[in-house]
Amino acid sequence: MSDDGHQNNGHEHVPSRQRRRFPGISSRAYEHPADRSALVALRKLSGFDTVFKALSGLLPERSLRLLFLSDSVRVSDQQFAYLNDMLRDACYILDLEKVPPMYVTQDPQPNAMCIGLDEPIIVVTTGLVDLLDEEEMRAVVGHEVGHALSGHSVYRTILLFLTSLALRVAWIPLGNLAIMAIVTALREWFRKSELSADRAGLLVGQDLRASMRGLMKLAGGHHLHEMNVDAFLKQAEEYESGGDLRDSVLKILNVLPRSHPFTTVRAAELKKWAESRDYQRIMDGHYPRRAEDKDTSVTDSFRESAASYATNVKSSKDPLMKLVSDIAGGAGDLGGRVRRGFGGFSNSAPRDGEPPTDTPRDSEEG
């Protein structure tokens, strides 16, 4: 399986190499804490259970499968054989017993998704197949198998359906408002779930450089020779730390309509995890097993998520996150900090004991 070489249709052959396998691995091993906490918050959203149960019975699962069967190419030993090898390999490495069906669909936009209610289906576009080399594609296939192992396909399918439904009922104010509340919550969860699936892709490909190249290509296209990983990661750092509180608010507004996190942010998050002790422990064979999942409580997941958020807020360079950290730490002069964060009120006279708002301050205060 994972150490078998193969020839493929038009793609450069990469010499086979042994990859580590993770028998019985639980999705908890690679899931981002924000993914788990966002999913718990989503399930607690008012009306979500009702919508979920209704749609689970109404969504045309069979129709979905027939659509791809009739209008896409199913990956097999006879069609896109190299993708079929990658798929089986990814399922072998993550110990996913049933290999999900995989389809290639004609679409110049590079994309991949894992959908389905009863069972997951993986779909990749021709734009993605044409864009990525073998090792980059291996990470993407692992990414989608990670979605399948985590059970993300159900929520992804509902998100796709509700997004379409919201467009149809946009003329009904209250109906659209209710649907968009759930869509917004689903998008927030799905963005976090992408960080988890990126980690699964790295566990499958076990080549950080290939994962990084794939993300860069999603951002900048075929011109890999014109791109640089270090420079790309610097963009992420600049995005995270640059600007003032106005930029922090704009970042939130920009990401709300998106289903995926920004590519530079995904690259930075993945590199950080690849250099962590958690990743190394998994590679050494020390990871949570699915057999232990039933013994894991929701409280433990909340505790892990809260600890992760606290660490992220404390270490974040984003001006808004710095302000949150300062407030949590009991920092004084909140009003002054907020005014300076939003660019200051240069026409206002400073209060007694307060420096002018256009006076340069320490960078720690934004």
C-alpha positions as CSV (number, residue, x, y, z in Angstrom):
1,M,0.0,0.0,0.0
2,S,1.9,3.0,1.3
3,D,5.3,1.9,-0.1
4,D,4.1,0.8,-3.6
5,G,5.3,2.9,-6.5
6,H,3.1,3.5,-9.5
7,Q,3.0,5.2,-12.9
8,N,0.3,7.8,-13.5
9,N,-1.3,9.6,-16.4
10,G,0.9,12.6,-17.2
11,H,2.1,13.2,-13.6
12,E,5.7,13.0,-12.7
13,H,6.5,9.7,-10.9
14,V,7.9,10.1,-7.4
15,P,10.0,7.3,-6.1
16,S,8.1,5.3,-3.5
17,R,9.1,5.7,0.1
18,Q,7.9,4.1,3.4
19,R,5.4,6.2,5.3
20,R,4.4,5.7,8.9
21,R,0.9,4.2,9.5
22,F,-1.3,5.0,12.4
23,P,-3.5,2.0,13.3
24,G,-6.7,2.8,15.1
25,I,-5.9,6.6,15.2
26,S,-8.7,8.8,16.5
27,S,-9.5,12.0,14.7
28,R,-8.9,13.6,18.1
29,A,-5.2,13.2,17.4
30,Y,-5.1,15.8,14.7
31,E,-8.3,17.9,15.2
32,H,-7.7,21.5,15.9
33,P,-9.2,22.5,19.3
34,A,-11.0,25.3,17.6
35,D,-12.6,22.8,15.3
36,R,-14.1,20.8,18.2
37,S,-15.2,23.8,20.2
38,A,-16.9,25.4,17.1
39,L,-18.7,22.2,16.4
40,V,-20.0,22.0,20.0
41,A,-21.1,25.6,19.8
42,L,-22.8,24.9,16.5
43,R,-24.8,22.0,18.0
44,K,-25.9,24.3,20.8
45,L,-27.2,26.9,18.3
46,S,-30.9,27.5,18.7
47,G,-32.8,25.6,16.0
48,F,-29.9,23.7,14.7
49,D,-31.0,20.3,16.0
50,T,-34.4,20.8,14.4
51,V,-32.9,21.9,11.0
52,F,-30.3,19.1,11.2
53,K,-32.9,16.3,11.8
54,A,-35.2,17.7,9.1
55,L,-32.5,18.0,6.5
56,S,-31.0,14.6,7.3
57,G,-34.3,13.1,6.2
58,L,-35.0,15.4,3.2
59,L,-31.6,15.8,1.5
60,P,-31.4,13.6,-1.6
61,E,-28.5,11.4,-0.7
62,R,-29.2,8.9,-3.5
63,S,-29.6,11.8,-6.0
64,L,-26.3,13.2,-5.0
65,R,-24.5,9.9,-5.6
66,L,-26.3,9.4,-8.9
67,L,-25.4,12.9,-10.0
68,F,-21.6,12.3,-9.6
69,L,-22.0,8.8,-11.0
70,S,-23.6,10.2,-14.2
71,D,-21.7,13.4,-14.7
72,S,-18.2,12.9,-13.2
73,V,-15.4,10.3,-13.5
74,R,-15.2,7.8,-10.7
75,V,-11.7,7.1,-9.6
76,S,-10.7,3.4,-9.8
77,D,-8.0,1.1,-11.0
78,Q,-9.1,1.9,-14.6
79,Q,-9.7,5.6,-14.2
80,F,-7.3,8.1,-12.6
81,A,-5.5,5.0,-11.2
82,Y,-2.8,7.1,-9.5
83,L,-5.5,9.0,-7.5
84,N,-7.0,5.7,-6.6
85,D,-3.6,4.5,-5.2
86,M,-3.3,7.7,-3.2
87,L,-6.9,7.3,-1.8
88,R,-6.3,3.7,-0.7
89,D,-2.9,4.7,0.7
90,A,-4.4,7.6,2.7
91,C,-7.2,5.3,4.1
92,Y,-4.5,2.7,5.0
93,I,-2.3,5.3,6.8
94,L,-5.2,6.7,8.8
95,D,-6.8,3.2,9.2
96,L,-10.1,4.2,7.6
97,E,-11.6,0.8,7.0
98,K,-14.1,1.6,4.2
99,V,-12.5,3.5,1.3
100,P,-15.0,6.3,0.3
101,P,-15.8,6.7,-3.4
102,M,-13.9,9.4,-5.2
103,Y,-14.9,11.4,-8.3
104,V,-13.1,13.8,-10.6
105,T,-15.5,16.5,-11.9
106,Q,-14.9,19.0,-14.7
107,D,-14.3,22.4,-13.1
108,P,-11.4,24.8,-13.8
109,Q,-11.6,26.1,-10.2
110,P,-9.1,24.1,-8.0
111,N,-11.2,22.6,-5.3
112,A,-11.9,19.4,-3.3
113,M,-14.6,18.4,-0.9
114,C,-15.9,15.5,1.2
115,I,-19.7,15.4,1.3
116,G,-22.5,12.9,2.0
117,L,-24.9,12.1,4.8
118,D,-24.9,8.3,5.1
119,E,-21.4,7.8,3.7
120,P,-18.7,10.2,2.6
121,I,-18.0,11.0,-1.0
122,I,-14.8,12.7,-2.1
123,V,-14.9,15.0,-5.1
124,V,-11.9,16.8,-6.7
125,T,-12.0,19.2,-9.6
126,T,-10.0,19.0,-12.8
127,G,-8.5,22.4,-11.9
128,L,-7.0,20.9,-8.8
129,V,-5.7,17.8,-10.6
130,D,-4.0,19.9,-13.2
131,L,-2.5,22.3,-10.6
132,L,-0.8,19.9,-8.1
133,D,2.1,17.5,-8.4
134,E,1.9,14.0,-7.0
135,E,3.1,14.7,-3.5
136,E,1.0,17.9,-3.2
137,M,-2.1,15.9,-4.4
138,R,-1.3,13.2,-1.8
139,A,-1.6,15.8,1.0
140,V,-5.0,17.0,-0.5
141,V,-6.3,13.4,-0.6
142,G,-5.2,12.9,3.0
143,H,-6.9,16.2,3.8
144,E,-10.3,14.9,2.5
145,V,-9.8,11.4,4.1
146,G,-9.3,13.4,7.4
147,H,-12.7,15.0,6.9
148,A,-14.2,11.6,6.3
149,L,-12.6,10.2,9.5
150,S,-13.8,13.2,11.5
151,G,-17.3,12.8,10.3
152,H,-17.3,16.3,8.7
153,S,-19.0,15.3,5.5
154,V,-22.5,15.5,7.1
155,Y,-22.2,19.1,8.2
156,R,-20.4,20.1,5.0
157,T,-23.4,18.7,3.0
158,I,-25.9,20.6,5.1
159,L,-23.8,23.8,4.7
160,L,-23.9,23.4,0.9
161,F,-27.6,22.9,0.9
162,L,-28.4,25.8,3.3
163,T,-26.2,28.2,1.3
164,S,-28.2,27.3,-1.8
165,L,-31.5,27.6,0.1
166,A,-30.5,31.0,1.6
167,L,-30.2,32.4,-2.0
168,R,-33.6,31.1,-2.9
169,V,-35.4,32.5,0.1
170,A,-33.5,35.8,0.3
171,W,-36.7,37.7,-0.4
172,I,-38.2,36.3,2.8
173,P,-36.6,38.5,5.6
174,L,-37.2,36.3,8.6
175,G,-36.7,33.0,6.8
176,N,-33.4,34.2,5.3
177,L,-32.3,35.6,8.7
178,A,-32.8,32.3,10.4
179,I,-31.0,30.3,7.7
180,M,-28.1,32.7,7.5
181,A,-27.6,32.4,11.3
182,I,-27.0,28.7,10.9
183,V,-25.0,29.2,7.7
184,T,-22.7,31.7,9.5
185,A,-22.2,29.2,12.4
186,L,-21.6,26.4,10.0
187,R,-19.0,28.4,8.1
188,E,-17.2,29.3,11.3
189,W,-17.0,25.6,12.2
190,F,-16.0,24.6,8.6
191,R,-13.1,27.1,8.5
192,K,-11.8,25.6,11.7
193,S,-12.3,22.0,10.4
194,E,-10.1,22.9,7.5
195,L,-7.2,23.4,9.9
196,S,-7.8,19.9,11.3
197,A,-8.0,18.4,7.8
198,D,-4.7,20.1,6.8
199,R,-3.1,18.3,9.7
200,A,-4.6,15.0,8.5
201,G,-3.1,15.7,5.0
202,L,0.3,16.1,6.6
203,L,0.0,12.9,8.5
204,V,-0.8,11.1,5.2
205,G,1.8,12.8,3.0
206,Q,4.4,13.2,5.7
207,D,6.0,15.9,3.6
208,L,5.6,19.4,5.0
209,R,7.2,21.0,1.9
210,A,4.6,19.4,-0.3
211,S,1.8,20.6,1.9
212,M,3.2,24.1,1.8
213,R,3.6,24.0,-2.0
214,G,0.0,22.9,-2.4
215,L,-1.2,25.8,-0.3
216,M,1.0,28.3,-2.2
217,K,-0.4,27.0,-5.5
218,L,-3.9,27.5,-4.3
219,A,-3.0,31.1,-3.6
220,G,-0.8,31.9,-6.6
221,G,-1.4,29.3,-9.3
222,H,1.1,27.3,-11.3
223,H,3.9,29.7,-11.0
224,L,5.7,27.9,-8.2
225,H,9.1,29.0,-9.5
226,E,8.1,32.6,-8.7
227,M,7.1,31.8,-5.1
228,N,9.0,31.2,-1.9
229,V,7.7,29.4,1.2
230,D,9.5,31.7,3.7
231,A,8.1,34.8,2.0
232,F,4.7,33.2,1.9
233,L,4.8,32.6,5.6
234,K,5.9,36.2,6.2
235,Q,2.7,37.3,4.5
236,A,0.8,35.3,7.2
237,E,2.8,37.0,9.9
238,E,2.1,40.4,8.4
239,Y,-1.6,39.6,8.1
240,E,-1.8,38.4,11.7
241,S,0.1,41.3,13.3
242,G,-0.3,44.3,11.0
243,G,-2.5,47.3,11.3
244,D,-4.7,48.5,14.2
245,L,-8.1,47.6,15.6
246,R,-9.8,48.7,12.5
247,D,-7.9,46.1,10.5
248,S,-8.7,43.5,13.1
249,V,-12.4,44.2,12.6
250,L,-12.0,44.1,8.8
251,K,-10.3,40.7,9.0
252,I,-13.4,39.4,10.8
253,L,-15.7,40.9,8.3
254,N,-13.6,39.6,5.3
255,V,-13.6,36.0,6.6
256,L,-17.3,35.7,7.6
257,P,-18.6,34.9,4.0
258,R,-15.8,32.4,3.4
259,S,-15.9,28.7,3.8
260,H,-12.1,28.3,4.0
261,P,-9.5,30.2,6.1
262,F,-7.1,32.4,4.2
263,T,-4.4,30.3,2.6
264,T,-1.4,32.0,4.2
265,V,-3.1,31.5,7.6
266,R,-3.5,27.8,6.9
267,A,0.1,27.5,5.9
268,A,1.3,29.2,9.1
269,E,-1.0,27.1,11.3
270,L,0.2,23.9,9.7
271,K,3.9,24.8,10.0
272,K,3.4,25.6,13.7
273,W,1.7,22.2,14.3
274,A,4.4,20.4,12.3
275,E,7.0,21.8,14.6
276,S,5.1,21.0,17.8
277,R,5.5,18.2,20.3
278,D,2.0,17.0,19.6
279,Y,2.9,16.2,15.9
280,Q,6.1,14.5,16.9
281,R,4.3,12.3,19.4
282,I,1.9,11.1,16.8
283,M,4.8,10.3,14.4
284,D,6.4,8.3,17.2
285,G,3.2,6.3,17.6
286,H,1.8,8.0,20.7
287,Y,-1.7,9.2,19.8
288,P,-5.4,8.8,20.9
289,R,-7.1,5.6,19.6
290,R,-10.7,5.4,18.4
291,A,-11.2,2.6,20.9
292,E,-10.8,5.3,23.6
293,D,-13.2,7.8,22.1
294,K,-16.2,6.6,24.1
295,D,-14.2,7.4,27.3
296,T,-13.6,11.0,26.3
297,S,-16.0,13.6,27.8
298,V,-17.3,16.8,26.3
299,T,-15.8,18.6,29.3
300,D,-12.3,17.4,28.4
301,S,-12.8,18.7,24.9
302,F,-13.9,22.1,26.3
303,R,-11.0,22.2,28.6
304,E,-8.5,21.5,25.8
305,S,-10.2,24.1,23.6
306,A,-10.2,26.7,26.3
307,A,-6.5,26.2,27.0
308,S,-5.7,26.4,23.3
309,Y,-7.7,29.7,22.9
310,A,-6.1,31.2,26.0
311,T,-2.6,30.4,24.6
312,N,-3.5,31.7,21.1
313,V,-4.9,35.0,22.5
314,K,-1.8,35.5,24.8
315,S,0.7,34.8,22.0
316,S,-1.3,36.5,19.2
317,K,0.2,39.6,17.5
318,D,-3.3,40.8,16.3
319,P,-4.1,44.2,17.8
320,L,-7.6,43.0,18.9
321,M,-6.3,39.9,20.5
322,K,-3.7,41.9,22.3
323,L,-6.5,44.2,23.7
324,V,-8.5,41.1,24.8
325,S,-5.4,39.7,26.5
326,D,-4.7,43.1,28.2
327,I,-8.4,43.3,29.4
328,A,-8.2,39.7,30.7
329,G,-5.0,40.7,32.5
330,G,-6.6,43.7,34.1
331,A,-4.7,46.3,32.2
332,G,-5.9,49.9,32.9
333,D,-6.7,52.8,30.6
334,L,-9.0,50.7,28.4
335,G,-10.6,53.8,26.8
336,G,-7.2,55.2,25.8
337,R,-6.1,51.8,24.4
338,V,-9.2,51.5,22.2
339,R,-8.9,55.1,20.9
340,R,-5.3,54.5,20.0
341,G,-6.2,51.1,18.5
342,F,-8.6,52.8,16.1
343,G,-6.1,55.4,15.0
344,G,-6.8,57.9,17.8
345,F,-8.8,61.1,17.9
346,S,-6.1,63.6,16.8
347,N,-8.5,66.5,17.2
348,S,-9.4,65.7,20.8
349,A,-7.5,67.2,23.6
350,P,-5.8,64.7,25.9
351,R,-7.1,64.2,29.4
352,D,-4.9,65.1,32.4
353,G,-2.0,62.7,32.6
354,E,-2.7,61.1,29.2
355,P,-0.2,61.6,26.4
356,P,-1.4,63.1,23.1
357,T,-3.0,60.4,20.9
358,D,-0.5,61.1,18.1
359,T,2.4,60.4,20.3
360,P,4.2,57.1,19.3
361,R,3.6,54.5,21.9
362,D,5.2,51.2,22.7
363,S,4.3,48.6,20.1
364,E,2.8,46.3,22.8
365,E,-0.1,48.7,23.1
366,G,-1.0,48.6,19.4
